[in-house]
Amino acid sequence: MWQKGGRESKRTKWNNKAILHYSHCKVLLSLQAKQSRNQNRSKMGAQKKSGARVSEDPDELVRIPLQAILLADSFTTKFRPITLERPKVLLPLVNVPMINYTLTWLESAGVEEVFVFCCSHSKQVINYLEKSEWLSQPSFTVTTIESQNSVSAGDALRVIYERNVIQGDFVLISGDTVSNMSLTQALLEHKERRKKDNNAVMTMVIKRSKPNPAIHQSRLGTDELFMAIDPNTKQLVYYEDRADQSRGTLQLDKSLLVDNPSLSLHHDKQFTKLAISYLQDCYIDICSPEVLSLFTDNFDYQHLRRHFVKGLLLDDIMGYKIFVHEIHSDYAARIDNFRSYDTVSKDIIHRWTYPLVPDVMNFGHTATKLERQGMYRALEISQSQSAVIGPFTVIGSGTKIGNHSKILNSVIGEGCKIGSNVIIEGCYIWDNIIIEDGCKLQHAIVCDGVIIKSGAVLEPGVILSFKVVVGPEFVVPAYSKVSLFQQPIEEDSDEELEYADSTSVIGSQVDKSDVEIASKVLETNFSPASQLGVGGAGHVWSTCEGGLEEEWRHSVAPIPKDKIQEAIKTMEDDMEFAPDDMFLPPSGELKPNSNDSDDDDHEDSRDDSYYFEKEVEATFLRAVHENIQESHLILEINSLKLSYNKETSDCAGALFYAMMKYALDIPHSSSDGLLQNVQGVFTKWKKALTSYLNGNDEQIEVILKFEEMCLESAKEFAPLFTTILHHLYNDDFVEENAILSWEDEKKDADEADKVFVKQAQKFIQWLKEAPEEDEDDEE
């Protein structure tokens, strides 16, 4: 007998408003003027200075080996205080130095010769490469170029130009980039453009990425990136990594007014189409040799994007052009800050970067074995039987784990000693660390040689640099950065200069000896010390005014719930008062009104929906694997809803799809096992899904999405359609009105679309008759 339950609801109508959100700024755009300049540019500079001879003979070009320049210095201070002692490219990323990921990809992509530019802590980088296997590969040459005087990427490229080592087109990349993309197509496109136009000097690799509209940053912790790209030629015409809010405008050329949070674009009908997209810059560039000479000719070019790329785009005289190559299923990301360190680490553990994954990237370490639920363990570890290692955790060789300790969603390095009753969640514990009994660590980075004494607590976002000691029962406050080095009294004013004079001294000293020597060198240059409890050793760096905002934005800790709520509330308030004419199509594309195509609109809508569903699925899976609370998951999906201009019904369908797909992916050996998976997932995440099921529209969307899955992507659910539909009804996910409305909508459908209505007919009939039975019982 079917069980009856549910509540009456009214069908909710939602207004279709297509909104493109961007940061607090106004934008001025002239498409016609930009196109006109491109068409009428003079041919000045046709004979350009070059770093090396480039043959025009196609046969000879083929024989030139593919080269790469790898910058082993980020020229920023974002990883301080850790990078005071060790260069960023040698920091462990899932127990493997970052630079190994970059070199492994370059080798697999067909690069034959790599020049590694070393500046800060150059001796450490050179020594590491000399001891590694990279300098002895038969068909992959790695050469180091050292310079102690370079303070920017521009300086580095000028030094390389002077060495005259680049023979043709080359790949430009930093040593903190992880990718598994194929370079073949991007190289082909670049070479074909060069044959037709010598001004096409650079191709940037990009990937579609929606920033969180509430906090205006991507999942990598980077600021919103605004690009304008000609969709026909793939030429980049505008690049801005963040709106300059101090002046309130982004100058493109002519007319387009943007007011937060909605965007109104006015354009010239003579320009056919310009795609305006939110994209992720992968920081992988294919360059012609002219790029090096351009840096030499212009010493104002320091930063690769802020100075060089934007400088070329604004140059109306020389006529140089930059193009883009967009990747879709491939992976590419740069580790720019602690949040991207956390994100990329998780992507590696979840195998999005395959084959750059823990069980493959050993590099002389003890072999790591992949076990169930994404758990990686080295063969030589000592673990108490009562200890719990959760899914998506990596344990390095020689590590010992005590009684009743619990490790979740974390990376543990080699030779660590973890005591009893320790809780570690979302942390990165590097090598040779001692964590005594009863400690609790959440979303922290702990560097080599640290000692955390019994009962100590690391709150979310803490960074403990090398050999710090935390005293017993001491609580290190959230977002604290702790180092044996005292904090510089004056930070470097220019973020492009990674190391000031005092810290360059640190680099040379630490290469030779221990922290004590460097401490003596810095004795007069640093602020007073602060202790970390009884027997503690280390200095807690203070946060400058307004610095706490940047700390939570760029931390390995999840974004605080109250910050997201506050940002979403502000955004919704702004939307309420936005003028009705300040809207864009969801695709974010500028099109002349006279040439609008219905087919193009449908195509854009499909693309937008596809990426929205993928983002919701990825967000849900992160919530599952990282034990994120349902309330936080709801906030994340609400942010995506605003970003993609979606309705509540779209959220309901996308989240339902993600939950069903996850249930299907959980191992099962029978239909009963699959049904148990479904029930378990929906029980655990009921609050999240039901928050989007307030009306008939949303509930019908869920049923339609279930139908679609049974017919296409998840046919294993088809025999269970009615049983699961009954479960959704019983547990108040969908109500009687929604099920009957779904049946009514199918009356005039083709027979092929009535398969599941027919399968559920007995259940539907029961729903129709049940109220009469209830009334009879009452009489």
C-alpha positions, 0 to 999 in steps of 0.5 A, spaced: 500 500 500 502 506 498 503 511 503 500 518 503 504 524 505 506 531 503 503 538 503 499 543 498 503 548 494 502 553 489 506 554 483 511 559 483 513 564 477 520 566 476 521 572 472 527 571 467 532 576 468 539 575 465 544 579 469 552 579 468 555 580 475 562 583 475 566 587 481 564 594 483 566 598 477 563 602 471 566 600 464 567 604 458 567 600 451 568 602 444 568 596 439 568 600 433 574 604 435 578 598 437 576 594 430 578 600 426 585 601 429 586 594 428 584 594 421 588 601 420 595 600 424 601 601 420 606 596 418 611 599 423 616 595 426 615 589 421 623 588 422 623 586 429 629 585 434 629 578 436 633 573 441 635 568 436 634 567 428 628 564 426 628 561 419 622 562 414 623 555 411 617 550 414 622 544 414 627 548 418 622 550 423 620 543 424 627 541 426 628 547 431 627 543 438 621 546 442 624 550 448 621 552 454 622 558 460 621 556 467 621 561 472 623 558 478 621 565 482 614 567 483 616 574 485 611 575 490 610 575 497 604 571 498 607 565 501 611 568 506 613 567 511 615 560 508 619 562 502 623 566 507 627 559 508 625 555 502 623 557 494 616 556 493 617 551 487 620 547 492 615 547 497 611 540 497 605 539 493 601 533 495 608 530 498 612 532 491 616 539 490 612 543 485 617 544 480 616 536 479 609 537 476 611 543 471 617 539 469 613 532 468 608 536 464 613 539 460 616 533 458 610 529 456 608 535 452 613 534 447 618 540 450 625 538 449 629 543 452 627 547 458 631 553 461 630 554 469 631 561 471 633 561 478 633 568 483 631 567 490 634 561 494 637 560 487 642 555 490 637 551 493 633 550 486 640 548 483 642 543 488 635 540 488 635 539 480 642 537 480 641 531 485 634 529 481 634 525 475 632 531 471 639 533 469 640 526 466 634 525 461 636 523 454 631 527 450 629 532 455 635 537 457 634 542 463 639 548 464 639 552 470 640 560 469 642 564 475 641 571 477 641 574 483 639 581 481 632 580 478 626 582 481 621 581 476 619 576 471 621 582 466 628 582 469 628 574 468 626 575 461 631 580 459 637 576 462 635 570 458 634 574 452 642 576 453 644 569 453 641 568 446 639 561 448 632 561 445 632 559 438 624 559 436 617 559 439 617 557 446 613 555 452 613 560 458 611 558 464 612 558 472 614 553 476 608 553 480 603 550 475 600 544 474 597 541 468 595 535 464 593 539 457 596 537 450 600 542 447 599 540 440 593 544 438 595 550 441 602 550 438 599 548 431 594 554 432 600 559 434 604 557 428 599 557 423 597 565 425 604 566 425 605 564 418 599 569 416 601 575 421 608 576 424 605 580 429 601 574 433 607 574 438 603 570 443 598 565 445 595 565 452 592 558 455 585 560 458 580 556 461 572 558 463 571 559 470 566 563 474 568 567 480 564 567 486 560 573 485 559 574 492 566 575 494 569 576 487 574 571 487 575 564 483 576 557 487 583 558 486 583 564 490 584 569 485 581 575 483 575 576 478 579 576 471 575 580 465 577 578 458 574 581 452 576 576 446 574 576 439 570 569 438 572 569 430 579 570 431 580 568 438 584 575 439 585 578 446 583 585 446 582 586 453 585 584 460 583 586 467 585 581 473 581 586 477 577 592 477 581 598 479 575 600 484 579 607 486 577 610 480 571 606 479 572 605 471 575 600 466 577 603 460 576 599 454 575 605 449 567 607 448 561 606 451 559 601 456 556 602 463 557 598 468 554 599 475 554 593 480 551 588 480 548 588 473 552 590 467 549 594 461 553 594 455 552 599 449 556 597 442 556 599 435 552 595 430 558 594 425 562 590 430 559 583 429 560 580 436 565 580 441 565 575 447 566 578 454 567 572 458 570 570 465 575 566 464 581 563 468 588 565 466 592 558 466 599 562 466 601 557 460 604 562 454 606 560 447 611 565 445 615 567 439 622 570 440 620 577 439 617 577 446 624 577 449 626 583 445 620 586 447 622 586 454 629 588 453 626 594 449 621 596 454 624 596 461 617 598 464 615 591 463 616 588 469 609 583 471 607 579 465 600 580 465 599 587 468 605 590 464 606 586 458 600 583 456 596 590 458 601 594 454 601 590 448 593 591 448 594 598 449 599 599 444 596 602 437 603 603 434 607 597 433 601 592 432 603 586 436 597 581 437 595 576 443 591 570 442 588 565 446 587 558 446 581 555 451 582 548 454 575 544 456 576 537 459 584 538 460 587 541 467 591 547 468 592 551 474 597 556 477 598 556 485 598 563 486 596 563 494 594 559 500 587 557 497 590 555 490 595 551 494 589 547 497 585 547 491 590 544 487 592 539 492 585 537 492 584 536 485 591 532 485 588 527 490 581 527 486 585 525 480 583 531 476 590 532 474 591 525 472 597 522 470 600 527 475 597 524 481 600 521 488 601 514 486 604 516 479 608 522 482 613 518 486 620 521 484 624 517 488 620 516 494 617 510 497 611 508 492 604 510 494 598 506 493 591 508 492 586 505 496 578 505 496 575 512 497 581 516 494 586 514 500 593 514 498 598 510 503 606 509 503 607 502 504 612 503 510 607 507 515 605 505 522 598 506 524 594 504 530 588 499 529 584 504 533 586 510 528 582 512 523 584 515 516 578 518 512 577 518 505 582 523 500 587 523 505 595 522 503 600 518 508 607 519 507 612 513 508 615 512 515 609 516 519 607 513 525 599 514 527 597 513 535 591 510 538 584 513 536 587 519 532 583 521 526 585 524 520 581 527 514 582 530 508 589 531 509 596 530 506 601 527 511 608 527 509 614 523 511 617 521 518 611 524 522 610 522 529 602 523 530 600 521 537 594 519 540 587 522 540 589 527 535 584 530 530 587 533 523 582 535 518 583 539 512 591 540 513 597 539 510 603 536 514 609 536 511 615 532 513 618 530 520 613 533 524 611 531 531 604 532 534 603 530 541 597 527 544 590 530 544 592 536 539 587 538 534 589 541 527 584 544 522 585 547 515 592 549 517 599 548 513 605 545 518 612 546 515 618 541 516 621 540 523 615 543 527 613 540 534 606 541 536 606 539 544 600 535 547 593 539 547 595 544 543 590 547 538 591 550 531 585 554 528 583 554 521 588 558 516 594 557 521 601 557 517 607 554 521 613 555 518 619 551 519 621 548 526 616 552 530 614 549 536 607 550 539 607 549 547 602 545 550 595 547 551 596 553 547 591 555 542 594 558 535 589 563 533 585 563 526 589 565 520 596 566 524 602 566 520 608 563 525 615 563 524 622 563 527 624 569 523 621 575 526 616 579 522 620 585 518 618 592 521 617 594 514 614 590 508 616 590 501 611 596 498 611 593 491 608 586 491 612 584 485 619 584 489 619 578 492 625 579 497 628 586 499 635 587 501 634 584 508 631 577 505 635 576 500 641 575 505 636 570 509 636 566 502 644 566 502 644 564 509 639 559 509 642 555 503 648 554 508 646 553 515 640 552 520 635 557 522 639 560 528 645 563 523 639 567 519 636 569 526 643 572 528 643 576 521 636 579 522 637 581 529 637 588 528 632 588 522 626 585 525 620 586 530 620 584 538 618 576 539 612 573 541 612 566 544 607 560 543 606 558 550 611 554 555 617 552 551 614 554 545 619 557 539 616 562 534 613 569 532 606 570 530 606 575 525 601 581 526 596 582 520 596 589 518 590 594 517 585 590 513 589 584 512 585 580 515 580 580 509 586 578 505 587 572 510 581 569 509 580 570 502 587 567 501 587 561 506 587 554 506 581 554 510 574 554 508 571 561 507 567 563 513 560 562 513 558 569 515 562 572 510 559 569 504 552 570 508 554 578 508 556 578 501 550 575 498 546 579 502 549 585 499 549 583 492 541 581 493 540 588 496 544 591 490 540 587 485 533 589 488 535 596 486 538 595 479 535 598 473 531 594 469 535 595 463 542 593 466 542 586 464 546 582 459 544 575 456 546 569 460 552 568 455 555 574 457 556 576 449 555 582 446 551 582 440 548 587 435 540 587 436 539 587 428 543 580 428 541 577 434 540 569 432 535 565 436 540 559 434 546 562 437 542 564 444 539 557 444 547 555 444 549 560 449 543 558 454 545 550 453 553 552 454 551 556 460 546 550 463 552 545 462 557 549 466 552 551 471 551 544 472 558 542 472 560 547 478 554 545 482 556 538 482 563 539 483 561 544 489 557 538 492 562 533 491 567 538 495 562 538 500 561 530 501 569 529 501 571 535 505 565 534 510 562 541 509 556 543 513 549 543 509 548 551 510 555 552 507 553 548 501 547 552 500 551 558 500 555 556 495 550 554 490 546 560 492 553 564 489 553 560 483 545 561 482 547 569 482 553 568 478 550 564 472 543 568 473 539 561 474 532 560 478 531 556 484 528 550 479 535 550 476 539 549 482 534 544 484 535 540 478 543 541 478 543 539 485 539 533 484 543 530 479 549 531 483 546 527 488 544 521 484 550 521 480 554 520 487 549 515 489 551 511 483 558 512 483 558 509 490 560 501 489 554 497 489 553 490 487 545 490 486 539 494 485 538 494 492 545 496 494 544 502 489 537 504 492 540 504 499 545 508 496 540 513 494 536 513 500 543 514 504 545 520 500 538 523 500 537 522 508 544 526 509 543 532 504 536 533 505 536 540 508 540 542 502 536 539 496 529 541 500 531 548 500 530 549 493 524 545 493 519 550 495 514 550 489 511 546 484 516 548 479 522 546 482 519 539 484 517 538 477 524 540 475 527 534 479 522 529 476 524 531 469 531 531 471 530 524 474 527 522 467 533 525 463 538 521 467 534 514 467 534 515 459 541 518 458 546 518 463 544 513 468 540 508 465 541 504 471 536 508 475 531 506 470 528 500 473 528 503 480 524 510 477 517 509 481 521 506 487 525 512 488 519 517 486 515 514 491 521 515 496 522 522 494 514 523 495 514 519 502 520 523 505 517 530 502 522 532 497 516 532 492 509 533 493 502 530 490 501 536 486 508 536 483 507 529 481 500 530 478 502 536 474 508 532 471 503 527 469 498 532 466 504 535 462 506 528 459 499 527 456 500 530 449 507 528 449 510 523 444 510 515 447 517 515 448 516 521 453 511 517 457 515 511 459 516 513 466 509 516 467 506 509 465 511 505 469 509 510 475 501 509 473 499 505 479 503 509 484 500 516 480 493 512 481 494 511 488 495 518 489 489 520 486 484 515 490 488 516 496 484 523 499 477 519 497 479 513 502 482 518 507 475 522 507 471 515 507 475 513 513 473 520 517 466 518 516 
